[in-house]
Structures are given as structure tokens and as C-alpha cells.
């Protein structure tokens, strides 16, 4: 057996590390000696292997191997990849296994990034290997040889960090628009424009001065003119910072140390695109690195197009030009070679036939072919030479031009490993300092004073992934603090966490002005509205009023009708008033757990045998199927003279899949939320959101804010001045927030309810699931009773708030098997899979993460079954 690397002692309570004796074939060192060693984080994600492993550095690598480089090392009987975390000369008394090979010639993870990885792993109770596997999933050595990355990094750090021609007219127009449409945007503009030394550039000062008049004018707007939302913005601890009534100088001074901004997007087709693009250009001009995390590839494409309009150039476009030239040169040379071979072959044939006395006609025909081949060879050789000149010219252009190699790059799992590796190399070297990407780009290596932006930070797509299930918002908040940077959460709706940050004074709130928020017309067609408009069919899925709005809107362009997903979800509701059935203990959703009809809370596991509806007092439940089908046929019957098209994700019943884009001609588009076609040249003239009642039965923790985000996203498809109709009964808080375009009002109500029930973000929570023995041992190891009491503020019968202690552990609740797990044969010795929710005060969050990590490590070492945990879970009813 080969020598094993030295494993550092595990700091796990209850586990005694025993040092086994080496086998006879291992070289034993009887005396202690000094040796050049490297401490390596190996990419093995077992949670009990969170420590570094010590290897000796071979003499051949002594001068080239640096911390942050990728290496391959022996580990047991395998050779695995790892990253050098540190190196030095140490006194050792055992034979160390040497590093097998150096995989990178440059540092991929600098000191700042290594610190980030350590802090992220600590925050979520994970390991460095888990974070590195997500942050650096691929490395291609070919990329390191493409160009002198250090040269371009030095250019990016130079005095002329941003010299590429930017459309100044567009920038000035967008700056004026942003400052006039958002209250608080002037302070954000000043913060983004501040360089690493805190000084504001001349351009930012000039624009801020120009906007001073607008701020002064806003100070004269009364609360009555601003409406209920504007008045409510003056409530709470952060009232003064939300009013936007300070001068630019005073506001900037107060927020100089601000690290967090909550930005509520105003309505308008692709408005979020122009908002974020404006922030990125401002940051680039100030010399700040930028990390922008987006929900999907389509979001990256749209934002990239907006940056291109400013004049910014992506690394991918430069690489595409280079690759296209390389391919064309290679193809042309191959063609020239083939023509040259043909010409020489024909010449030999002619010479041979001449000796054999062939007729002149045959020789003349061959001579013509040889001449054509020779001319083609010359022409193609000349073309290849011209292409090589163009390639050299492009290289000189990239080398000689002042400023960075490219303005930004992208990190997207849908692109090739080579493209992702190129982007990571450019970022880690500092040659490129701005990145747009999906979830994993939150780990992108950037320097100090960075601007971190996230679009829709509460989206479910950011909750996917692997353990430690780090959330995008949590990671970016942490990195903004570690980098002395700024985090901007851009979203349509506002999460409870964002509202908590605003109310505690940790964040600056940016909201649209009254005029900007009401640039579109939103109406809620509930029963009361329809009765006031003499609707003949109150129970109709598409009322007559909506048909009239659609008919009128078709005179100006296409109309979008949004249907719910095609599938069905089974929920429990009150049999009388049809409100969703909720647990009387923790307000979690109720579910049927077996064929006998036993009802249990999906969060805390409490039985609901004596359930009483808090809304109407009824005691009986009913099952309700939530979903929508046949919408296109229904619309076709109502709009018989209009073209109706359907766009939805591909399925066996609908193999055509979604429609990417349409023209602006009048038609009715029936689509699901994730398959809305883009209108060339603008938005829809009207948007109809059907089946609002279905939102009442969403069982997720963030159901209301997620629903508002979905509806606002759909409403944003309408062009300015257009109409949006929300049809059906739903939570009035959601409907009012949509009609007034006031995400803060719903977030405030949501936060207050969580304060009364002791739910995140008022408390810190962790979802722990897996095999029953492992989960229960982990809960016992965590020792939740040693944490401070957990208190919630509840309204008593006297109408006053009273502090009540709530349980720290909710559950255990059996975890329903997925479809694939139901079909698979049961594993030998498999136990019931369960889940518990552990809640502790916010001040104890880090201690909870540490204890869960230790408990999971112990279970992993003892092989007691599956155990997983999720700090700050997106949903309490899953996993």
C-alpha cells in the first residue's frame, strides 16, 4: 500500500482519533526532520473530511507551486484533485506522500478568495471542498496558455482601468431616468460611484449635482400626494432613511458605510435590465469589481445585450472572434493544402502521360485542372495569410488598447467547460473584473470594494444545488462585508429578510416614485369589483369586463393571458370558506399522511384531529385540486375573431415547446409564466392573470412574496400605459401590493406575521432530514435546550402583544418519498426518513451551524445513515 497523507486531528466531540501503525512496506522515519510541505484541501465532499491534508512538495515543484494552485494528490487508492491552501517548512516525524502533479501554472484561488471560502463554509456548516466543487467545477490547462493573463491583469489594475468608449448620451439619459423614477437612488448612485478610497469620481459628482434639484423638488411632495404607501414608508426604525428627503450631501454622509441596498423595481418591460445595467456601468467607471447573479441564462442574455448598447465588450465575444479566426485559418489552410496536393498530383500525372505519348486533348484537360488547382492553392494561401494578419491585428488591438482585456464575462452552466474555465481564469487573474452568471457565480473571485448584485434574491432557483445549500443572498451579503463592498438586492417583490434588514436599519430601501409605480394600470377583478361593474357572470373564469379590456387592447397590439401550470396539486382547505387549512400550533400547512385520512402539519408534525377553521369556525376539511387546463380553448370561444396561440414548456402533450418571440401584431397569447414570448419592439398592450384564487393554497413559507414576485414579473410584460387584470379572489395583501406596486406593504405584513409565529427571519432555522436514527441523534447532539429561549410576540385576547416562548424543535415529520424512490426496491436495513426544524435566536445562528456540522461529521464517521441539514431553508415543508 502506498503511503497515506497525514490527516490532521478532527475536532468532533465524541470521536477519538486513533493513529494506526504503518505497514512494514512504508518507509519509517525514526528522527524528526524539516521538510517543505503543502496543506491541501482535497475535493472530497465527505463532511468529516473538512480539514486540510499535508503532503510533501517535490523538489521539481518547490519554486513554482503556490497557495491557490490546483494539484493532484494521492488519497487512499485514488488520485484526487485539490487546491494548495498553504505551504511552508515544518518539522515532521513521518513519511509524507508527495504531491503527484501541479495542474495549474497560475493561482486560481487567491488569499481573499480562500478567506471567502472558509467564511462561507463556516456560515452554512459546510466544508471548503463543498464550496470549491461548486465555485471551480472545471479547469482547462489550455486556457492558461491562450494569453498572458498577468499582462492583462496589470492593465486592468492600471490608471486607465476603464477607457473603452461608452455611450455617454445613453448613460446620461439613463442616469436622469433612474434618479427621477426612484426615491433613494441618488444615495445608491453616490455609493456605487465611490472608489476603493471612498472618493467619488468627477463624473459621479457632476451627475449628483445635476440631480440635486430633483431631490429638493421631491422634498416638497406631501405624504398625501404620495399615497398610503409613501406615508407608511415613514413608519419604523428606518423611516428617516426611506423618505428620500435629505440633501445629496447629507444622505451620502449618512450612508457612507452602507453595505446593503434593497431595490424594488418599478413596472416596465425589462426595467430591471436597464436598472442593473446602469449600476454595472457606474461601478465600472468607478473601477469597482462587479458580481451579478441572475436567475437564468435568458436573464444573462438580456442584460448582456443592454451592456452592449452602452459599448461594453464581453470576454465571450472576444473569444468568439478569436476562435472564429482560428477555425477559418485552419479550414482555409486545409483547403489550400488539398488543392496543392491535387495540383502536384496532376502535374505528375501529366508528366507521366506525356512520356507514354498520350493525346494532346487529354493532356490539355489535365493541364487545365492542374492550373485551376494551382490557382486555388494560391488564392487560399493568400486568404489564409490575410486571416493570419487579421488575427495578429486583433492580438495587437487587445494588447495595445488601454484598459482591461474585456469589460465583463459570463458564468453559466449551459455553456461549455472551456468557456467557464476561461471566465474563471480571467476573473482569478484580475484580467476581467465583472461577471454575470447564474447561481454558482456568487462564488466568483473578485477583489476589494466589489459591487454584488442579485436579481430576485428570493427565487427558488437560488435554493437548488448541493450541500451546504448556501443561499445567494446570504453569500453575497457576507462577501460584501468581507470585501468592503456593496450588495444590491434588485427584485420586483421584497422578501421578509429584506424587509427585516430595512426595519433594523441594516439596509437602504429604494422604491419607485408615485408616478413611476403607476405607469401601468392594475385592477383586481374580485367579487366586489365585478358586482360594482354589473358583471352578469360572477363565477366566470374570464368575466365580461376582462373580455372588453382584451378587445380594446387588441387594437394596440398583442394581449397576454397567463394560465397556471398544467399540472395539479392536492391541498387541504376548509370545507365551508375554502381557506387553506393551517396548523393551530405553528400555522404550517396541513397534509394527509396516509390512506386512512390522518391529518398532520407538514412543518411541526402536530396532529390535526380536532382542527377548527380560524376564519369561519368550521371543523370539516376538503381536498382541492389546484391548477388550470383548457385556457386556450376557452379564450378562443370568447374571442372568436382573433388569433390565439399557446406557449408552454415542451411535454408529451405539447411537443412544440415555448414560443421565443412574436411580432407586435394583434393576437391573444396564452402562456404559462415560464414560457412567455418576447414581443419584438416592446411589450403587450394588456396582461390578464387568471386563477388568482389558486395562490391561496400555496403551502410554502414564502408563498405570498413569491406569488407577488410572479405576478409583478407577469405584469411587467405590459408596455407603459397598458392594463393588467388580476382575476379571482386572493390574499388582499398580495392584490393591494400588486395594484399599488408596493412590495414593501406585503413584506411588512409578512414580517409581522413571522414575528408573531417565531419564523425566519425573526429567528434562525435549520431543516434537518435523513434516516430517523441519524436525525434524532443529530438533534440530541445539538442540545437545543442549551440555547437561549425562543420568544414570539403574539396578540392576546386583550388585543395586546405578549411575548410567548415557542418550541425550538418542530417535528419529526416523515419525509414523503419522491416518485423515483417509490418505484425503487427498498434498501436492506433502510429506516424511515424524517425531517425536523430547529429554531434558535438569531444571535445563536452560527453556534447552531457549528453544532450541526459536528453532529453530521459524527454520523458520517459512524456510518449511521443519511443525514443532511440546511441552514436558512427556503421552505420549511420540504426536505
Residue pairs with C-beta under 8 A, 6 or more apart in sequence:
1 23
1 25
1 26
2 74
2 77
2 97
3 26
3 27
3 74
3 95
3 96
3 97
4 76
4 97
5 40
5 53
5 54
5 55
5 73
5 74
5 75
5 96
5 97
6 53
6 54
6 92
6 94
6 96
7 51
7 53
8 51
8 52
8 53
8 54
9 17
9 51
10 17
10 48
10 51
10 857
10 861
11 854
12 48
12 854
12 857
12 858
12 861
13 781
13 854
13 858
14 781
14 858
15 857
15 858
15 861
22 28
22 94
22 95
26 95
27 95
28 95
29 92
29 93
29 94
29 95
31 93
32 91
32 92
32 93
33 91
33 92
33 93
34 89
34 90
34 91
34 92
35 56
35 89
35 90
35 91
35 92
35 96
36 56
36 57
36 62
36 87
36 88
36 89
37 54
37 55
37 56
37 57
37 87
37 88
37 89
37 90
37 92
37 96
38 54
38 55
38 56
38 57
38 65
38 71
38 84
38 85
38 86
38 87
38 99
39 52
39 53
39 54
39 84
39 85
39 86
39 87
40 52
40 53
40 54
40 55
40 71
40 73
40 82
40 83
40 84
40 85
40 99
41 52
41 53
41 82
41 83
41 85
41 128
41 129
41 132
42 49
42 53
42 73
42 75
42 80
42 81
42 82
42 129
43 80
43 81
43 82
43 83
43 129
43 132
43 133
44 75
44 80
44 129
45 127
45 129
45 130
45 133
45 466
45 467
46 860
47 126
47 127
47 467
47 853
47 856
47 857
47 860
48 857
48 858
48 860
48 861
49 127
49 129
50 121
50 127
50 128
50 129
50 853
50 857
52 85
52 86
53 73
53 75
53 82
54 90
54 92
54 96
55 73
55 96
55 97
55 98
55 99
56 96
56 97
56 98
56 99
57 65
57 87
57 98
57 99
58 98
58 99
61 99
61 102
64 102
64 105
65 71
65 84
65 87
65 99
65 102
66 84
66 87
66 107
67 84
67 85
67 86
67 87
67 107
67 111
67 114
68 83
68 84
68 107
68 108
68 109
68 110
68 111
68 113
68 114
69 83
69 84
69 102
69 103
69 104
69 105
69 106
69 107
69 108
70 81
70 82
70 83
70 102
70 103
70 104
70 108
70 136
70 139
71 81
71 82
71 83
71 84
71 99
71 100
71 101
71 102
71 103
72 79
72 80
72 81
72 82
72 99
72 100
72 101
72 103
73 79
73 80
73 82
73 97
73 99
73 100
74 97
74 100
79 100
81 103
83 108
83 109
83 132
83 136
85 114
85 128
103 139
103 141
104 139
104 141
104 144
105 141
105 144
106 144
106 149
106 150
106 425
106 428
106 429
107 428
108 136
108 139
108 424
108 425
108 428
108 445
109 117
109 132
109 136
109 428
109 445
110 428
110 445
112 445
112 447
112 448
112 482
112 483
113 428
113 445
115 482
116 443
116 478
116 479
116 482
117 128
117 131
117 132
117 135
117 443
118 128
119 478
119 482
120 126
120 131
120 443
120 470
120 475
120 478
120 479
121 127
121 128
121 130
121 131
121 468
122 846
122 849
122 850
123 470
123 474
123 475
123 478
123 846
123 849
123 871
124 468
124 469
124 470
124 474
124 849
124 871
124 872
125 468
125 849
125 850
125 852
125 853
125 856
125 869
125 871
126 467
126 468
126 470
126 853
127 468
130 466
130 467
130 468
131 443
131 468
131 470
133 466
134 440
134 443
134 465
134 466
135 440
135 443
135 444
135 445
136 424
137 417
137 420
137 440
138 417
138 420
138 421
138 424
139 421
139 424
140 417
140 418
140 421
140 422
142 418
143 418
143 421
143 422
143 425
144 425
146 422
147 398
147 405
149 425
149 426
149 429
149 431
150 429
151 399
152 398
152 404
152 405
152 426
152 429
152 431
153 429
153 430
153 431
155 402
155 403
155 404
155 405
155 431
156 403
156 404
156 405
156 430
156 431
156 432
156 433
157 430
158 402
158 403
160 402
160 403
161 287
161 403
161 404
162 284
162 285
162 287
162 403
162 404
162 407
163 401
163 402
163 403
164 311
164 312
164 313
164 401
164 403
164 407
165 311
166 281
166 285
166 310
166 311
166 312
167 309
167 310
167 311
170 309
170 310
171 278
171 281
171 310
172 207
174 274
174 277
174 278
175 189
175 207
175 211
175 278
176 210
176 211
177 274
178 185
178 189
178 275
178 278
179 185
179 186
179 189
179 207
179 211
179 214
180 214
180 513
180 516
181 266
181 512
181 513
181 515
181 516
182 263
182 266
182 510
182 511
182 512
182 513
182 516
183 218
183 242
183 243
183 244
183 510
183 511
183 512
183 513
184 241
184 242
184 244
184 508
184 509
184 510
184 511
185 510
186 208
186 211
186 214
186 215
186 244
186 248
186 251
187 248
187 251
187 252
187 255
187 258
187 508
188 261
188 263
188 279
188 488
188 508
188 510
189 204
189 207
189 208
189 211
189 282
190 200
190 204
190 208
190 248
190 251
190 252
190 255
191 252
191 255
191 256
191 258
191 261
191 486
192 279
192 282
192 283
192 286
192 288
192 451
192 486
193 200
193 201
193 203
193 204
193 207
193 208
193 282
193 285
193 286
194 200
194 204
194 256
194 286
195 201
195 286
195 287
195 288
195 449
196 287
196 288
196 448
196 449
196 484
198 256
200 208
200 252
201 285
201 286
203 285
204 282
204 285
204 286
208 248
208 252
209 248
211 248
212 247
212 248
215 244
215 246
215 247
215 248
216 247
218 244
218 245
218 513
219 245
221 230
221 514
223 230
223 231
223 234
224 231
225 514
226 514
227 514
227 740
228 740
229 511
229 517
229 740
229 742
229 744
229 745
230 514
232 744
232 745
232 748
233 239
233 242
233 243
233 509
233 511
233 744
234 242
234 243
236 502
236 503
236 748
237 503
237 504
237 505
238 502
238 503
238 504
238 505
238 507
238 509
241 254
241 255
241 505
241 508
241 509
242 502
242 509
242 511
244 251
246 254
255 508
258 486
258 507
258 508
259 477
259 480
259 481
259 485
259 486
259 487
260 477
260 480
260 486
260 487
260 489
260 501
260 506
260 507
260 508
261 486
261 487
261 488
261 489
261 507
261 508
261 510
262 489
262 491
262 494
262 498
262 499
262 501
262 502
262 507
262 508
262 509
262 510
263 275
263 488
263 489
263 490
263 491
263 510
264 491
264 492
264 494
264 509
264 510
264 511
264 512
264 743
264 744
265 271
265 272
265 275
265 490
265 491
265 492
265 512
265 712
265 716
266 512
266 516
266 517
266 519
266 741
267 516
267 517
267 519
267 520
267 712
267 715
267 716
267 718
267 720
267 741
268 519
268 520
268 716
268 720
269 682
269 683
269 716
269 717
269 718
269 719
269 720
270 302
270 306
270 716
271 716
272 455
272 490
272 492
272 716
273 302
273 303
273 306
274 306
275 490
276 292
276 303
276 306
276 453
276 455
276 490
277 303
277 306
277 307
277 309
277 310
279 451
279 453
279 488
280 290
280 292
280 307
280 312
280 408
280 434
280 451
280 453
281 307
281 310
281 312
283 289
283 290
283 434
283 451
284 290
284 312
284 407
284 434
288 433
288 449
288 450
288 451
288 485
289 433
289 434
289 446
289 447
289 448
289 449
289 450
289 451
289 485
290 408
290 433
290 434
290 435
290 446
290 450
290 451
290 452
290 453
291 434
291 435
291 437
291 441
291 442
291 444
291 446
291 450
291 451
291 452
291 453
291 476
291 479
292 303
292 434
292 435
292 436
292 437
292 441
292 452
292 453
292 454
292 455
293 437
293 438
293 439
293 441
293 442
293 452
293 453
293 454
293 455
293 462
293 472
293 476
294 300
294 303
294 436
294 437
294 438
294 455
295 438
295 455
295 456
295 459
295 461
295 462
296 438
296 461
297 412
297 414
297 438
299 455
300 410
300 412
300 436
300 437
300 438
303 436
304 314
304 410
304 436
307 314
307 407
307 408
308 314
312 407
312 408
313 406
313 407
314 406
314 407
314 408
314 409
314 410
315 405
315 406
315 408
315 409
315 410
315 422
315 423
315 426
315 432
316 409
316 410
316 419
316 423
317 406
318 398
318 405
318 406
319 419
319 422
321 394
322 391
322 394
325 387
325 390
325 391
325 394
326 391
328 387
329 384
329 387
329 388
329 391
332 380
332 383
332 384
332 387
333 380
333 384
335 376
335 380
336 376
336 377
336 380
336 381
336 384
339 373
339 374
339 376
339 377
339 380
340 373
340 377
342 373
343 370
343 373
343 374
343 377
346 366
346 367
346 369
346 370
346 373
347 370
349 366
350 363
350 366
350 367
350 370
353 362
353 363
353 366
354 363
398 405
404 431
404 432
404 433
405 426
405 431
405 432
406 426
406 431
406 432
407 432
407 434
408 432
408 434
408 435
408 436
409 422
409 423
409 426
409 427
409 432
409 434
409 435
409 436
410 419
410 423
410 435
410 436
410 437
411 420
411 423
411 424
411 435
411 436
411 437
411 438
411 440
411 441
411 444
412 420
412 437
412 438
413 420
413 438
413 440
423 432
423 435
424 444
424 445
426 432
427 433
427 435
427 444
427 445
427 446
428 445
430 447
433 446
433 447
435 441
435 444
435 446
437 444
438 461
439 461
439 462
439 464
439 465
439 472
440 465
442 454
442 470
442 472
442 475
442 476
442 479
443 475
446 483
447 483
448 483
448 484
448 485
449 483
449 484
449 485
450 479
450 480
450 483
450 485
450 486
451 485
451 486
451 488
452 476
452 479
452 480
452 485
452 486
452 487
452 488
453 487
453 488
453 490
454 462
454 472
454 473
454 476
454 487
454 488
454 489
454 490
455 490
455 491
456 490
456 491
456 492
456 709
457 472
457 473
457 476
457 489
457 491
457 495
457 498
458 473
458 491
458 493
458 495
458 497
458 498
458 702
458 705
458 706
458 709
458 874
459 709
460 706
460 874
462 471
462 472
462 473
463 469
463 471
463 873
463 874
463 875
467 868
467 869
467 870
468 870
468 871
469 870
469 871
469 873
471 872
471 874
473 489
473 495
473 497
474 872
476 487
477 487
479 485
479 487
480 486
480 487
489 498
491 498
491 709
491 743
492 708
492 709
492 712
492 713
492 716
492 743
493 705
493 706
493 708
493 709
493 712
493 737
493 743
493 746
493 747
494 705
494 743
494 744
494 746
494 747
495 702
495 705
495 747
496 702
496 705
496 747
496 750
496 751
496 754
496 760
496 761
497 760
497 761
498 507
498 747
499 744
499 747
499 748
499 750
499 751
500 751
500 761
500 762
501 507
502 508
502 509
502 744
503 748
503 751
509 744
511 517
511 742
511 744
512 741
517 740
517 741
517 742
518 741
519 720
519 721
520 715
520 718
520 720
520 721
520 722
520 723
520 724
520 741
521 721
521 722
521 723
521 724
522 715
522 723
522 724
522 725
522 726
522 738
522 739
522 741
523 529
523 723
523 724
523 725
523 726
523 739
524 692
524 726
524 735
524 736
524 738
524 739
525 543
525 545
525 546
525 725
525 726
525 727
525 728
526 728
526 729
526 730
526 735
527 538
527 729
530 538
530 543
530 545
531 538
533 545
535 543
535 544
535 545
536 544
537 543
537 544
541 634
541 690
541 691
541 727
542 634
542 635
542 638
542 688
542 690
542 727
543 727
546 688
546 725
546 727
547 638
547 639
549 686
549 688
549 723
549 725
550 559
550 561
550 639
550 668
550 686
550 688
551 639
553 559
553 685
553 686
553 722
553 723
554 639
554 642
554 666
554 667
554 668
554 685
555 666
555 685
556 666
556 685
557 664
557 665
557 666
557 679
557 682
557 684
557 685
557 719
558 662
558 664
558 665
558 666
558 667
558 668
558 669
558 679
558 684
558 685
559 666
559 667
559 668
559 669
559 684
559 685
559 686
559 687
559 688
560 669
560 671
560 676
560 684
560 686
560 687
560 688
560 714
560 717
560 718
561 631
561 635
561 668
561 669
561 670
561 671
561 688
561 690
562 671
562 672
562 673
562 676
562 687
562 688
562 689
562 690
562 714
563 628
563 631
563 670
563 671
563 672
563 690
563 691
564 626
564 627
564 628
564 672
564 690
564 691
564 694
565 627
565 628
565 672
565 673
566 627
566 628
566 629
566 648
566 651
566 653
566 672
567 627
568 625
568 626
568 627
569 625
569 626
569 627
569 697
570 623
570 624
570 625
570 626
571 580
571 581
571 589
571 623
571 624
571 626
571 697
571 699
572 580
572 581
572 589
572 590
572 591
572 592
572 599
572 621
572 622
572 623
572 624
573 579
573 580
573 581
573 621
573 622
573 623
573 624
573 697
574 580
574 581
574 613
574 615
574 616
574 618
574 620
574 621
574 622
575 618
575 620
575 621
575 622
576 613
576 616
576 618
576 620
577 613
577 615
577 616
577 618
578 624
578 696
579 613
579 615
579 616
579 696
580 589
580 696
580 697
580 699
581 589
581 590
581 599
581 608
581 611
581 613
581 621
582 588
582 589
582 590
582 614
583 589
583 590
583 601
583 603
583 604
583 606
583 608
584 606
584 608
584 611
584 612
584 614
585 601
585 604
585 606
586 601
586 603
586 604
586 606
586 757
586 810
587 753
587 757
588 601
588 602
588 603
588 604
588 810
588 876
588 877
589 601
589 602
589 603
589 699
589 877
590 599
590 600
590 601
590 602
590 608
590 611
590 621
591 599
591 600
591 601
591 602
591 699
592 598
592 599
592 623
593 599
593 600
593 814
598 607
599 607
599 608
599 609
599 611
599 621
600 606
600 607
600 608
600 813
601 608
601 813
602 699
602 813
602 876
602 877
603 810
603 811
603 813
603 837
603 876
603 877
604 807
604 810
604 811
604 813
604 837
605 810
605 811
605 812
605 813
610 619
611 619
611 621
612 618
612 619
613 619
624 697
626 694
626 697
627 694
628 690
628 691
628 694
631 670
631 690
632 644
632 646
632 670
635 644
635 668
635 670
636 644
639 668
642 666
642 667
642 668
643 666
643 667
643 668
644 667
644 668
644 669
644 670
645 659
645 662
645 667
645 668
645 669
645 670
646 654
646 670
646 671
647 658
647 659
647 669
647 670
647 671
647 672
647 675
647 676
647 677
648 654
648 657
648 658
648 671
648 672
648 675
649 657
649 658
649 672
649 674
649 675
650 656
650 657
650 658
657 675
658 671
658 674
658 675
658 677
659 669
659 671
659 675
659 677
660 677
660 678
661 677
661 678
661 679
661 680
662 669
662 677
662 678
662 679
662 680
663 679
663 680
663 681
664 679
664 680
664 681
664 682
669 676
669 677
669 684
671 677
673 710
673 713
673 714
676 714
676 717
679 717
682 719
683 716
683 717
683 718
683 719
683 722
684 717
684 718
684 719
684 722
685 718
685 719
685 722
685 723
686 718
686 722
686 723
686 724
686 725
687 714
687 715
687 717
687 718
687 722
687 723
687 724
687 725
688 724
688 725
688 727
689 711
689 714
689 715
689 724
689 725
689 726
689 727
690 727
690 728
691 727
691 728
692 726
692 727
692 728
692 729
692 730
692 735
693 728
693 729
693 730
694 728
695 703
695 704
695 707
695 730
695 731
695 734
696 729
696 730
696 731
698 704
698 706
698 707
699 877
700 706
700 874
700 875
700 877
701 759
701 760
701 873
701 874
701 875
701 876
701 877
702 874
702 875
704 731
704 733
704 734
704 746
704 750
705 746
705 747
705 750
707 730
707 731
707 734
708 734
708 737
708 738
708 743
708 746
711 726
711 734
711 738
712 738
712 741
712 743
715 724
715 738
718 724
724 738
726 735
726 738
726 739
733 745
733 746
733 749
733 750
734 746
736 742
736 745
736 746
737 743
737 745
737 746
751 761
751 762
754 760
754 761
754 762
755 762
755 792
755 793
756 792
756 793
756 794
756 795
757 792
757 806
758 790
758 791
758 792
758 806
758 839
759 765
759 839
759 876
760 872
761 842
762 792
762 842
763 790
763 839
763 840
763 841
763 842
764 839
764 840
764 841
764 842
764 844
764 845
764 848
764 871
764 872
765 837
765 838
765 839
765 840
765 871
765 872
765 873
765 876
766 837
766 838
766 848
766 849
766 852
766 869
766 870
766 871
766 872
766 873
767 835
767 836
767 837
767 869
767 870
767 873
767 876
767 878
767 879
768 775
768 778
768 779
768 835
768 836
768 837
768 838
768 852
768 867
768 868
768 869
768 870
769 775
769 815
769 833
769 834
769 835
769 836
769 867
769 868
769 869
769 879
770 833
770 834
770 865
770 866
770 867
770 868
771 830
771 831
771 832
771 833
771 834
771 864
771 865
771 866
771 867
772 812
772 831
772 832
772 833
772 834
773 831
773 864
773 865
774 859
774 864
774 865
774 866
774 867
775 812
775 834
775 835
775 836
775 867
776 812
777 855
777 858
777 859
777 864
778 852
778 855
778 856
778 859
778 867
778 869
779 809
779 836
779 838
781 851
781 854
781 855
781 858
782 838
782 848
782 851
782 852
782 855
783 851
784 808
784 809
784 838
784 840
785 808
787 808
787 840
787 841
787 844
787 847
787 848
788 840
788 841
788 843
788 844
789 805
790 805
790 806
790 807
790 808
790 839
790 840
790 841
791 803
791 804
791 805
791 806
792 803
792 804
792 805
792 806
793 801
793 802
793 803
793 804
794 801
794 802
794 803
794 804
795 801
795 802
796 802
806 839
807 839
808 838
808 839
808 840
809 836
809 837
809 838
809 839
810 836
810 837
810 838
810 839
810 876
811 834
811 835
811 836
811 837
812 834
812 835
812 836
813 834
813 835
813 836
814 832
814 833
814 834
814 835
815 833
815 834
815 835
815 879
817 833
831 865
833 866
835 879
837 873
837 876
838 848
838 852
840 847
840 848
845 871
848 871
849 871
852 869
852 871
855 867
856 867
856 868
856 869
859 865
859 867
860 867
868 879
870 879
873 879
